[in-house]
């Protein structure tokens, strides 16, 4: 086992750039408001558009992992890039109907699913085991940067060219550059499966306690991430009486603080360990959730949005790394499981809407749903430490 070689930046950079491309799929969130206004869609129909991205994580993550065992991670990533490019170009088609966006967003979701299943283990295999969480966190910095810039870019293009859709071909070109860059980069040989892996073989990995806790943890992380992005602007509009244009500033604050959190996390991992840092951040997240209940002033809700983003910045990387290190021989299959967990993002919206409806239209009901997810995520973070210690004792 001499797989602790340190790889050069020239090898790591094109893989990390793949994380930047992940962020393009999240443009569906704010693009939905443009599509809804353009075609006068109801809230129910418009609400289906973002689910076109998340639903594929549930259905395609495990089949993609199985295919990846046969054709390799780079080839799988290339397929994801190609599908994403087609999806990003489709909104510019000369067809004026909202159904085009359902197809386009579905292709973007499919491409993103395939890409995430391939690129996460691709980066993990380039990292020394003790630095895997740090490497994955650097990937999250790239993704968060993409998310932070996407909305301002769309607004600028809309004001400059009168067409917000101009962002899609720009993102398609960047995706093409990422694909070519990866294809031209020689990567170390990766292990191939000696036998065909079935879906039941992959699900068997959930009998490993570390993998199970990580799977649940990532599901709850996505719920907390997506839920906060949806709820925070609504709270600002409802409680502080600010217009939607001002309320959406919370998204920029949120992702800026996530970037800060990932950078601070890289420093903290070396000094206190990734799981201990995760636990500390979950306590911070609990505090932010409690404060959200009583926050009335806009500045306080904006600040809590930043705290929320900081606190969850390293969650995905820590859970993913712990699961992969528990069974490094099953890195592809574990990647499929962890990416499948992202499908929970399609559930949190309807659940929060139900909470709001039960409370008579008050978004405090949605906050209750989100707080339950925060509490469960905190429990998973504390269980991860105990499970990791148990696995170490078994070894």
C-alpha positions in Angstrom: 0.0 0.0 0.0 2.2 2.9 -1.3 -0.7 5.1 -2.3 0.4 8.0 -0.2 2.1 9.8 -3.0 1.5 13.6 -3.1 0.2 14.7 -6.5 1.1 18.0 -8.1 -1.3 20.9 -8.5 -1.5 20.2 -12.2 -3.1 16.9 -11.5 -5.4 18.1 -8.6 -6.6 21.4 -10.2 -8.7 19.9 -13.1 -10.5 17.6 -10.6 -11.2 20.4 -8.1 -12.5 22.5 -11.0 -15.2 19.8 -11.4 -16.6 21.0 -8.0 -17.0 24.5 -9.5 -19.1 22.9 -12.2 -21.3 21.3 -9.6 -22.6 24.7 -8.7 -24.2 25.3 -12.1 -27.0 22.9 -11.3 -28.0 25.1 -8.4 -28.8 27.9 -10.8 -32.1 26.1 -11.3 -33.1 27.6 -7.9 -33.1 31.3 -8.9 -33.7 30.5 -12.6 -37.1 29.1 -11.6 -38.3 32.6 -10.6 -37.4 33.9 -14.1 -39.2 31.0 -15.8 -42.3 31.4 -13.5 -42.5 35.2 -14.3 -42.0 34.7 -18.0 -44.7 32.0 -18.5 -47.0 33.0 -15.5 -46.7 29.6 -13.9 -48.4 28.7 -10.7 -46.4 28.1 -7.6 -47.2 24.4 -7.8 -45.9 24.0 -11.4 -42.9 26.3 -10.7 -42.1 24.3 -7.6 -41.6 21.2 -9.8 -38.7 22.7 -11.7 -36.0 22.4 -8.9 -37.1 18.8 -8.3 -35.9 18.1 -11.8 -32.4 18.4 -10.5 -32.7 16.5 -7.2 -34.8 13.5 -8.2 -32.0 12.1 -10.3 -29.7 11.7 -7.3 -32.2 9.1 -6.0 -32.6 7.1 -9.2 -29.2 7.4 -10.9 -26.5 7.6 -8.2 -26.2 3.8 -7.6 -26.5 2.8 -11.3 -23.8 5.4 -12.1 -21.5 3.8 -9.4 -22.0 0.4 -11.0 -21.1 1.7 -14.5 -18.1 3.6 -13.0 -16.7 0.3 -11.7 -16.4 -0.9 -15.3 -15.4 2.2 -17.3 -13.5 4.2 -14.7 -14.0 7.6 -13.0 -12.6 9.8 -15.7 -14.8 8.3 -18.4 -17.8 8.6 -16.1 -17.1 12.2 -15.4 -16.8 12.9 -19.2 -20.3 11.5 -19.7 -21.6 13.7 -16.9 -19.9 16.8 -18.5 -21.4 16.0 -21.9 -25.0 15.6 -20.6 -24.6 18.8 -18.6 -23.4 20.7 -21.7 -26.5 19.7 -23.6 -28.8 20.7 -20.7 -27.1 24.1 -20.4 -27.5 24.8 -24.1 -31.2 23.7 -24.3 -32.7 26.9 -22.8 -31.3 28.8 -25.8 -33.3 26.6 -28.2 -35.7 28.6 -30.5 -38.7 27.0 -28.8 -40.8 29.3 -26.7 -42.5 27.0 -24.1 -41.8 26.3 -20.5 -41.6 22.6 -21.1 -38.2 23.2 -22.6 -36.9 24.2 -19.1 -38.2 20.9 -17.6 -36.2 18.9 -20.1 -33.1 21.2 -19.7 -33.2 21.1 -15.9 -33.6 17.4 -16.0 -30.5 17.0 -18.2 -28.6 19.4 -16.0 -29.6 17.2 -13.0 -28.7 14.0 -14.7 -25.3 15.3 -15.7 -24.7 16.7 -12.3 -25.5 13.4 -10.6 -23.1 11.5 -12.9 -20.5 14.1 -12.4 -20.7 14.1 -8.6 -20.6 10.4 -8.3 -17.4 10.4 -10.4 -15.5 13.5 -9.3 -15.8 13.1 -5.5 -13.9 9.7 -5.4 -11.6 10.9 -8.1 -10.4 13.7 -5.8 -10.5 11.4 -2.7 -8.0 9.0 -4.4 -5.6 11.8 -5.0 -5.5 12.7 -1.3 -3.4 11.0 1.4 -5.9 9.3 3.8 -5.1 11.7 6.6 -5.8 14.7 4.3 -8.9 13.4 2.5 -11.3 15.6 4.3 -9.1 18.7 3.6 -9.0 17.9 -0.1 -12.7 17.4 -0.3 -13.2 20.7 1.6 -11.1 22.5 -1.0 -13.5 21.1 -3.6 -16.4 22.6 -1.6 -14.6 26.0 -1.7 -14.8 25.8 -5.5 -18.4 24.8 -5.5 -19.4 27.5 -3.0 -17.6 30.1 -5.1 -19.6 29.0 -8.1 -22.9 29.3 -6.1 -22.0 32.7 -4.8 -21.2 34.1 -8.3 -24.1 32.5 -10.3 -26.9 34.8 -9.2 -25.0 38.1 -9.6 -23.9 36.9 -13.1 -27.5 36.2 -14.1 -28.6 39.6 -12.8 -25.8 41.4 -14.6 -26.5 39.6 -17.9 -30.2 40.3 -17.6 -29.6 44.0 -17.1 -26.9 44.2 -19.8 -28.3 42.0 -22.6 -32.0 41.9 -21.5 -31.9 38.1 -21.4 -31.0 36.2 -18.2 -30.7 33.0 -20.2 -27.3 34.2 -21.6 -25.7 32.7 -18.5 -26.5 29.1 -19.8 -24.2 29.1 -22.9 -21.5 30.8 -20.8 -21.8 28.0 -18.2 -21.8 25.4 -21.1 -18.5 26.7 -22.4 -16.9 26.6 -18.9 -18.2 23.1 -18.6 -16.6 22.1 -21.9 -13.3 23.6 -20.8 -13.5 21.6 -17.5 -14.1 18.4 -19.5 -11.2 18.9 -21.9 -8.9 19.9 -19.1 -9.7 16.7 -17.2 -9.3 14.5 -20.4 -5.9 16.0 -21.1 -4.7 15.5 -17.5 -2.9 12.1 -16.9 -4.3 10.7 -13.6 -3.0 7.8 -11.6 -4.4 4.4 -12.4 -7.5 3.5 -10.3 -8.6 0.1 -9.0 -11.2 -1.7 -11.1 -13.8 -4.1 -9.7 -13.0 -7.7 -10.2 -16.7 -8.6 -10.4 -19.9 -6.9 -11.4 -21.4 -4.9 -8.5 -25.2 -5.1 -8.0 -27.4 -2.5 -6.4 -28.0 -4.9 -3.5 -24.2 -5.1 -3.1 -24.0 -1.4 -2.7 -26.9 -1.2 -0.3 -25.2 -3.9 1.8 -22.6 -1.2 2.6 -25.2 0.5 4.8 -24.6 -2.3 7.3 -21.3 -0.6 8.0 -22.2 1.8 10.8 -19.8 4.6 9.6 -21.3 4.4 6.1 -24.9 4.5 7.5 -24.2 7.5 9.8 -22.5 9.3 6.9 -25.5 8.6 4.6 -28.0 9.9 7.1 -25.7 12.8 7.9 -25.4 13.9 4.3 -29.2 13.6 3.8 -29.8 15.9 6.7 -27.0 18.3 5.6 -28.7 18.7 2.2 -32.0 19.3 3.9 -30.4 22.0 6.2 -28.6 23.6 3.3 -31.5 23.7 0.8 -34.0 24.6 3.6 -32.0 27.5 4.8 -31.6 28.9 1.3 -35.4 28.8 0.8 -36.5 29.9 4.3 -34.1 32.8 5.1 -35.4 35.2 2.4 -38.9 34.4 3.4 -38.3 35.2 7.0 -36.7 38.5 6.0 -39.7 39.5 3.9 -42.2 38.3 6.5 -40.6 39.7 9.7 -38.4 42.6 8.5 -40.8 43.8 5.7 -38.0 44.0 3.2 -38.7 43.6 -0.6 -37.6 40.3 -2.3 -34.8 42.1 -4.1 -33.1 42.9 -0.8 -34.0 39.6 0.9 -32.1 37.6 -1.7 -28.9 39.3 -0.4 -29.0 36.5 2.3 -27.9 34.0 -0.4 -24.7 35.9 -1.1 -24.0 36.3 2.6 -24.7 32.6 3.1 -22.3 31.3 0.4 -19.6 33.9 1.3 -19.6 32.6 4.8 -19.5 29.0 3.6 -16.3 29.8 1.7 -14.9 31.4 4.9 -16.0 28.3 6.8 -14.3 25.9 4.5 -11.0 27.9 4.6 -11.1 28.1 8.4 -12.0 24.3 8.4 -8.7 23.5 6.6 -6.9 25.2 9.4 -9.0 23.5 12.1 -8.6 20.0 10.7 -4.9 20.0 11.3 -5.3 21.2 14.9 -8.4 19.4 16.3 -9.4 16.8 13.7 -12.2 16.8 11.2 -14.8 15.1 13.4 -14.2 17.3 16.4 -14.5 20.4 14.2 -17.7 19.0 12.8 -19.2 18.6 16.4 -18.2 22.1 17.3 -19.9 23.5 14.2 -23.1 21.5 14.9 -23.4 23.2 18.3 -23.0 26.5 16.5 -25.7 25.5 14.0 -28.0 24.6 16.9 -27.5 28.1 18.4 -28.3 29.7 15.0 -31.5 27.6 14.6 -32.7 28.7 18.1 -31.9 32.4 17.4 -33.8 32.2 14.1 -37.1 31.7 16.1 -36.8 35.1 17.8 -34.9 37.1 15.2 -37.1 40.0 13.9 -34.5 42.5 12.6 -33.2 42.1 9.1 -29.6 42.6 10.1 -29.9 39.8 12.6 -31.4 37.3 10.2 -28.7 38.2 7.6 -26.1 37.6 10.3 -27.7 34.2 11.3 -27.7 33.2 7.6 -24.0 33.8 7.6 -23.5 31.8 10.8 -25.6 29.0 9.3 -23.4 28.9 6.1 -20.2 28.9 8.2 -21.4 26.1 10.4 -22.3 23.6 7.7 -19.4 24.4 5.4 -17.4 21.3 6.2 -20.2 18.8 6.9 -20.3 17.1 3.5 -16.6 16.6 3.3 -16.3 15.1 6.8 -19.1 12.6 6.4 -18.0 11.6 2.9 -14.4 11.2 4.0 -15.3 9.1 7.0 -17.4 6.8 5.0 -14.8 6.4 2.3 -12.0 5.7 4.8 -14.1 3.1 6.5 -14.2 1.0 3.3 -11.6 2.4 0.8 -11.9 -0.7 -1.4 -15.5 0.4 -2.1 -14.9 4.0 -2.8 -17.0 4.0 -6.0 -20.0 2.3 -4.4 -19.8 4.6 -1.3 -19.7 7.6 -3.6 -22.9 6.4 -5.2 -24.6 6.1 -1.8 -23.4 9.5 -0.6 -24.6 11.2 -3.7 -27.9 9.4 -3.6 -28.4 11.0 -0.2 -28.6 14.4 -1.9 -32.1 13.5 -3.1 -33.3 14.6 0.3 -33.1 18.1 -1.1 -36.3 17.4 -3.0 -38.2 16.6 0.2 -37.4 19.5 2.5 -39.3 22.1 0.4 -42.7 20.3 0.6 -42.1 19.4 4.2 -41.4 23.1 5.1 -44.5 24.2 3.1 -46.6 21.7 5.1 -45.2 23.2 8.3 -46.0 26.7 7.2 -49.6 25.6 6.2 -50.2 23.9 9.6 -49.1 27.2 11.3 -51.6 29.2 9.3 -49.1 30.7 6.8 -46.5 31.6 9.5 -43.1 30.5 8.4 -42.2 29.5 12.0 -43.8 26.2 11.0 -41.1 25.7 8.3 -38.5 26.7 10.9 -39.7 23.9 13.2 -39.2 21.4 10.3 -35.7 22.8 9.6 -34.8 22.7 13.3 -35.7 19.0 13.6 -33.2 18.4 10.7 -30.6 20.4 12.6 -31.1 18.4 15.8 -30.8 15.1 13.9 -27.8 16.3 12.0 -26.1 17.2 15.3 -26.9 13.7 16.7 -25.3 12.1 13.5 -22.2 14.2 14.0 -21.7 13.0 17.5 -22.4 9.4 16.5 -19.8 9.7 13.7 -17.0 10.1 16.3 -18.1 7.1 18.3 -18.5 5.0 15.2 -15.1 6.0 13.8 -13.5 5.2 17.1 -15.1 1.8 17.1 -13.9 1.1 13.5 -10.4 2.1 14.6 -10.6 -0.4 17.5 -11.8 -3.2 15.1 -8.8 -2.5 12.8 
